[in-house]
Amino acid sequence: QVQLVESGGGLVQPGGSLRLSCAAFGFTFSNYAMSWYRQAPGKERELVARISAVGGSVSYADSVKGRFTISRDNVKKTIYLQMNSLKPEDTAVYYCKVVAFTSWGQGTQVTVSS
């Protein structure tokens, strides 16, 4: 059974940084592309970043390009989202997802506020 556990969220001031982690269980992690999504209050869930199975290909939403970096460790079966220069509009619940599957983790809250 696919299980995804996100962590690393919190409250940070504008301009600050956070690093999110997503630990994966129940499938052959290194075979699958992974992604980060976010959902702000009152808005639809949106794709933030995506990384290929071996990590050689990444892509980002225009709103986070140059500020966020997605990476993965196939030994630890974990993906990461390094978020720099955070803005209030980055406030959301962040979720990781296996690109090929429909299940979601519980998410981790990121709040950017002074």
C-alpha positions in Angstrom: 0.0 0.0 0.0 1.4 3.4 -1.0 2.1 5.7 2.0 3.5 9.2 1.8 4.5 11.1 4.9 5.3 14.8 4.5 7.1 16.9 7.1 9.1 20.1 7.5 6.4 22.7 7.3 6.0 25.6 9.7 5.7 29.3 10.2 8.4 31.4 8.5 8.8 35.1 7.8 8.8 36.5 4.2 12.2 35.9 2.6 12.9 32.9 4.8 13.5 29.3 3.8 12.1 25.9 4.6 12.9 22.4 3.5 10.1 19.9 3.1 10.5 16.1 3.1 8.3 13.3 1.9 9.1 9.7 3.0 7.6 7.0 0.8 6.6 3.5 1.6 4.9 0.6 -0.1 6.2 0.7 -3.6 9.5 0.6 -5.5 10.4 4.3 -5.1 13.2 4.5 -7.6 10.9 3.5 -10.4 8.5 6.4 -10.2 8.5 10.1 -10.9 7.4 12.2 -7.9 5.8 15.6 -7.4 5.0 18.3 -4.9 1.6 20.0 -4.9 0.1 22.7 -2.8 -3.3 23.9 -1.9 -4.0 27.4 -0.5 -7.2 28.2 1.4 -10.1 28.6 -1.1 -8.0 27.5 -4.0 -7.5 24.4 -6.1 -4.6 22.1 -5.5 -1.8 23.0 -7.9 1.4 21.3 -9.1 4.5 23.0 -7.7 7.4 20.7 -8.9 8.1 17.4 -10.4 11.1 15.1 -10.6 11.8 12.1 -12.7 12.5 8.6 -11.3 16.2 8.9 -11.3 16.2 12.7 -10.6 17.7 13.7 -14.0 14.7 15.8 -15.0 12.9 18.4 -13.0 10.2 21.0 -13.7 8.6 23.8 -11.8 5.5 26.0 -11.7 6.3 29.5 -13.0 5.4 30.9 -9.6 8.3 29.1 -7.8 11.0 28.9 -10.5 14.3 30.1 -9.2 13.2 29.9 -5.6 12.2 26.2 -5.0 14.4 23.1 -5.7 13.0 19.6 -5.8 15.4 16.7 -5.2 15.2 13.0 -4.2 17.3 10.4 -2.4 16.4 6.9 -3.8 18.3 5.2 -1.0 16.3 7.0 1.7 13.1 6.8 -0.5 12.5 10.5 0.2 11.9 13.6 -1.9 12.6 17.1 -0.8 11.5 20.6 -1.6 13.9 23.3 -0.7 12.0 26.6 -0.6 13.9 29.9 -0.5 12.8 33.5 -0.7 9.4 32.5 0.6 6.4 34.9 0.0 3.1 35.1 1.7 1.4 33.7 -1.4 3.4 30.5 -0.8 1.2 29.8 2.2 -0.5 26.5 1.6 -0.7 22.9 2.6 2.0 21.1 0.7 1.6 17.5 -0.5 3.8 15.0 -2.3 2.4 12.5 -4.8 3.6 9.7 -6.9 3.0 10.9 -10.4 1.5 7.5 -11.5 -0.7 7.0 -8.5 -3.8 8.7 -7.1 -3.1 8.6 -3.4 -2.0 11.6 -1.3 -0.2 12.1 2.0 -1.6 14.1 4.8 0.2 17.2 3.8 2.3 19.7 5.8 1.3 23.3 6.5 3.6 26.1 5.3 2.7 29.6 6.5 4.6 32.6 5.4 3.8 35.6 7.5 5.5 38.4 9.5 
